[in-house]
């Protein structure tokens, strides 16, 4: 209006866009896309990719890392569960020199039969960290190495050493199958949208394994890490532990004596399992129900058998939190020699 004051229009705030290419990211699905190109370059450089490598990428998202992997290797196999991201990848690389070297598999990586690959490089959804790690480590034929972004605390558990606070059953299980080393610390601001935790990149290299029965090993470690900071003598004196072991011992004795029983048990796979022995020491109550003997103060023959294995091999006063991998393998072997089994 002439002669009047010009009305100032309020500036509209810039739109907050937690997405790329029009695609919104879902934190609930672990979708945090790497936005720092220098970090992407560093991950690829530290991966040691060869020009002849077939590369597995899990959770490629919009393809920021995928592009660099295609430039470095022979082929990229990208496994992506989100159909929107699959379409974005196809759109991004269609008509480029890389398009015929990118294979996209839409699906849940944990339920997908993975093809051959030489190396895995991935920024994964953190909620699948443990199952994916062991799926990869049991993949045949074995790959050369995996370079994976994990939540920082999970990564620290993988590389922990005996005596470290984070040393746990996950540590021992992983290090039996692979050599794990830390490569990079990654702050949360390197992602869009930023997660609530910091991250780390680790290198996992499969190695020659200690030969153990997988079910025996799993049941054994569940008991050992039931209260990892207690002595093994205390752990194996617990009523619950002794009861499980003795029931398993008697069952296996019956199987060995009666072939008909053995066949029936094999059909039902009804040998005692130890999957309820999950508790780590930092989560456990201080009170432990310990078996001290019967009403006359006598110790059961089976309890003596169990404790004799610990005493004769100098493990009674050792703690799981400080045992090395080879010592776990040795102790399991000694229990099995004595007829005490964990599967």
C-alpha positions in Angstrom: 0.0 0.0 0.0 1.4 3.4 -1.0 2.6 5.5 1.9 2.2 2.5 4.3 4.7 0.3 6.0 5.7 -2.8 4.0 4.5 -5.9 5.8 7.4 -8.2 6.5 6.7 -11.8 5.7 8.0 -14.3 8.2 10.7 -16.4 6.7 9.7 -20.1 6.4 12.1 -22.4 8.2 14.1 -24.7 5.9 12.6 -28.1 5.6 14.1 -30.8 7.7 14.8 -33.7 5.3 16.1 -36.8 6.9 16.2 -38.5 3.6 18.1 -38.8 0.3 16.6 -38.7 -3.1 13.2 -38.3 -1.6 13.4 -41.5 0.5 12.9 -41.2 4.2 14.9 -43.4 6.5 13.4 -45.5 9.3 15.4 -45.5 12.5 13.4 -48.5 13.7 14.9 -50.5 10.8 18.4 -49.4 11.6 18.5 -47.2 8.5 21.4 -44.7 9.1 23.1 -43.8 5.9 26.8 -42.8 5.8 26.9 -39.2 4.6 30.7 -38.5 5.1 32.5 -39.2 1.8 35.9 -39.1 3.5 34.8 -41.8 5.9 33.4 -43.9 3.0 36.8 -43.6 1.2 38.6 -44.6 4.4 36.5 -47.7 4.9 37.1 -48.8 1.3 40.8 -48.1 1.5 41.2 -50.1 4.8 39.3 -53.0 3.3 42.1 -54.0 1.0 39.8 -54.7 -1.9 41.4 -56.3 -4.9 40.3 -55.6 -8.5 39.2 -59.3 -8.8 37.1 -59.3 -5.7 33.4 -60.2 -5.5 32.1 -57.9 -2.7 29.1 -58.6 -0.5 27.4 -55.5 0.9 24.6 -55.8 3.4 22.1 -53.0 3.8 23.4 -50.7 0.9 20.7 -48.1 1.4 21.0 -45.4 -1.2 24.3 -46.6 -2.5 26.9 -44.2 -1.2 29.3 -47.0 -0.1 28.1 -49.2 -3.0 29.5 -46.7 -5.6 33.0 -46.8 -4.1 32.9 -50.6 -3.8 32.0 -50.9 -7.5 34.9 -48.7 -8.4 37.3 -50.8 -6.3 36.2 -54.4 -7.0 35.0 -56.7 -9.8 31.4 -57.1 -8.7 29.1 -56.0 -5.8 26.3 -58.3 -4.5 24.0 -55.9 -2.5 21.5 -57.5 -0.1 18.7 -55.0 0.8 15.4 -55.7 2.5 13.7 -52.4 1.8 12.0 -52.3 -1.7 12.3 -48.5 -1.7 16.1 -48.7 -1.4 16.2 -51.4 -4.1 14.5 -49.1 -6.5 16.8 -46.2 -5.5 19.9 -48.4 -6.2 18.5 -49.5 -9.6 17.8 -45.9 -10.5 21.1 -44.6 -9.3 23.3 -47.1 -11.2 21.1 -47.7 -14.3 22.9 -46.7 -17.4 26.3 -46.2 -15.7 29.4 -48.3 -16.4 28.8 -50.0 -13.1 25.4 -51.3 -13.8 26.4 -54.7 -15.1 28.7 -55.4 -12.1 26.0 -54.8 -9.5 23.7 -57.6 -8.4 20.9 -56.6 -6.1 19.2 -59.2 -3.9 16.0 -58.0 -2.3 15.3 -59.8 1.0 16.3 -60.4 4.6 20.0 -61.3 4.7 19.5 -63.6 7.6 17.1 -65.7 5.6 18.9 -65.4 2.3 21.3 -68.1 0.9 24.3 -66.0 0.1 26.3 -66.7 -3.1 30.1 -66.8 -3.3 32.0 -63.7 -2.3 35.6 -62.8 -1.5 35.0 -60.0 1.0 32.1 -58.4 2.9 32.1 -54.6 3.4 29.0 -53.3 5.1 27.3 -50.7 7.3 24.6 -53.0 8.8 21.4 -52.4 10.8 22.8 -52.9 14.3 19.9 -55.1 15.5 21.2 -58.0 13.3 24.8 -57.7 14.4 25.2 -61.0 16.2 23.2 -63.3 13.9 24.8 -61.8 10.8 28.3 -62.1 12.2 27.8 -65.9 12.9 25.9 -66.4 9.6 29.0 -65.0 7.8 31.5 -67.0 9.8 29.7 -70.2 9.0 29.4 -69.4 5.3 31.0 -71.8 2.9 33.3 -71.4 1.1 35.1 -69.2 3.6 35.6 -65.6 2.5 38.9 -63.7 3.0 37.6 -61.0 5.4 34.7 -58.8 6.4 34.9 -55.1 7.1 31.7 -54.2 9.1 30.4 -51.2 10.9 28.9 -52.1 14.3 27.6 -50.3 17.3 30.7 -49.3 19.3 30.0 -51.5 22.4 29.3 -54.6 20.2 32.5 -54.0 18.4 34.4 -53.7 21.7 33.0 -57.0 22.8 34.2 -58.7 19.6 37.8 -57.5 20.2 37.9 -57.9 24.0 40.7 -59.8 25.7 40.6 -62.0 28.9 40.2 -59.7 31.9 38.4 -56.9 30.0 35.1 -55.8 31.3 33.3 -56.6 28.0 34.9 -60.0 27.6 31.9 -62.4 27.3 30.5 -65.5 25.6 30.1 -63.5 22.3 33.8 -62.7 22.4 34.9 -66.3 22.9 32.5 -67.6 20.3 33.7 -65.1 17.7 37.4 -65.4 18.4 37.2 -69.2 18.0 36.1 -68.7 14.4 38.0 -65.6 13.4 40.6 -63.0 14.2 39.0 -59.6 14.9 40.7 -56.3 14.9 39.6 -52.7 15.3 40.0 -50.3 12.3 38.0 -47.1 12.9 36.0 -45.1 15.4 33.0 -43.5 13.8 31.0 -40.7 15.5 27.2 -40.6 15.3 27.3 -37.3 13.3 28.7 -39.2 10.2 25.2 -40.6 9.6 21.9 -39.3 8.3 19.8 -39.5 10.5 22.4 -39.7 13.4 21.9 -42.7 15.6 22.0 -42.5 19.4 25.3 -44.4 19.7 28.8 -44.2 18.3 30.1 -46.9 16.0 33.2 -48.7 15.1 34.5 -50.5 12.0 36.2 -53.9 12.6 38.0 -56.4 10.4 36.9 -60.1 10.8 39.2 -62.7 9.2 38.0 -66.4 9.4 40.7 -68.7 10.6 41.3 -72.4 11.2 38.9 -73.4 14.0 39.5 -75.3 17.2 37.6 -78.5 16.5 34.8 -78.9 19.0 31.2 -80.2 18.9 29.1 -77.1 18.4 26.3 -78.1 20.7 28.7 -79.2 23.5 30.6 -75.9 23.1 27.5 -73.8 23.3 26.1 -75.6 26.4 29.5 -75.4 28.1 30.0 -71.7 27.5 26.5 -70.9 28.7 27.4 -72.4 32.0 30.9 -70.9 32.2 29.5 -67.4 31.5 26.4 -67.8 33.7 28.4 -65.8 36.3 31.6 -65.0 34.6 33.4 -63.4 37.5 32.7 -66.3 39.9 35.3 -69.1 40.1 34.5 -72.1 38.0 34.5 -74.1 41.3 31.6 -72.0 42.5 29.7 -72.1 39.2 29.9 -75.9 38.9 28.8 -76.3 42.5 25.4 -74.6 41.8 22.5 -77.0 42.3 20.9 -76.0 39.0 24.2 -76.7 37.0 24.8 -80.0 38.8 21.2 -81.1 38.3 21.4 -80.3 34.5 24.7 -82.0 34.1 23.8 -85.1 36.1 20.5 -85.6 34.2 22.4 -85.3 31.0 25.0 -87.7 32.2 22.4 -90.3 33.2 20.6 -89.9 29.9 23.7 -90.4 27.9 24.7 -93.4 29.9 21.3 -95.0 29.2 21.7 -94.2 25.5 25.1 -96.0 25.4 23.6 -99.0 27.2 20.4 -99.4 25.2 20.6 -99.1 21.4 16.8 -98.9 21.2 16.7 -96.0 23.5 19.5 -94.3 21.5 17.5 -94.6 18.3 14.5 -93.0 19.9 16.5 -90.2 21.5 18.1 -89.4 18.2 14.7 -89.2 16.5 13.4 -86.7 19.1 16.8 -85.0 19.8 15.6 -84.9 23.4 19.0 -84.6 25.1 19.3 -81.9 27.8 20.0 -78.4 26.5 21.4 -75.5 28.3 19.8 -72.6 26.5 18.4 -71.2 29.7 21.9 -70.6 31.1 22.1 -67.1 29.7 23.0 -64.8 32.6 26.3 -62.9 32.6 27.9 -62.0 35.9 27.1 -58.3 35.7 23.4 -59.2 35.4 23.3 -61.9 38.1 22.3 -61.8 41.7 25.1 -62.2 44.2 23.2 -65.1 45.9 24.1 -68.5 44.4 22.3 -71.7 45.4 25.3 -74.0 46.0 25.1 -77.8 46.5 27.2 -78.6 49.6 26.1 -82.2 50.1 23.3 -84.3 51.5 21.8 -84.3 55.0 24.9 -86.2 56.4 27.3 -83.8 54.8 28.4 -86.2 52.2 29.1 -85.0 48.7 27.4 -86.8 45.8 29.6 -89.0 43.6 28.6 -87.0 40.5 29.5 -83.7 42.1 32.9 -85.2 43.0 33.3 -86.3 39.4 32.7 -82.8 38.2 34.9 -81.0 40.7 37.7 -83.5 40.1 37.9 -82.4 36.5 38.4 -78.8 37.6 40.9 -79.6 40.4 43.0 -82.0 38.4 43.4 -79.5 35.6 43.9 -76.4 37.8 40.6 -74.7 36.8 38.8 -74.7 40.1 39.9 -71.2 41.1 39.9 -69.8 37.6 37.3 -67.3 36.4 35.7 -67.4 32.9 36.3 -63.7 32.6 40.0 -64.3 32.5 40.3 -67.6 30.7 41.8 -67.7 27.2 40.1 -69.4 24.3 42.5 -72.3 24.3 41.8 -72.9 28.0 38.1 -73.2 27.4 38.8 -75.7 24.6 41.0 -77.7 27.0 38.5 -77.7 29.9 35.7 -78.8 27.6 37.8 -81.7 26.3 38.6 -82.8 29.9 35.0 -82.8 30.8 34.1 -84.9 27.8 36.9 -87.4 28.6 35.3 -87.8 32.0 31.9 -88.5 30.4 30.4 -85.1 31.4 28.6 -83.6 28.4 26.8 -80.4 27.6 24.5 -81.3 24.8 
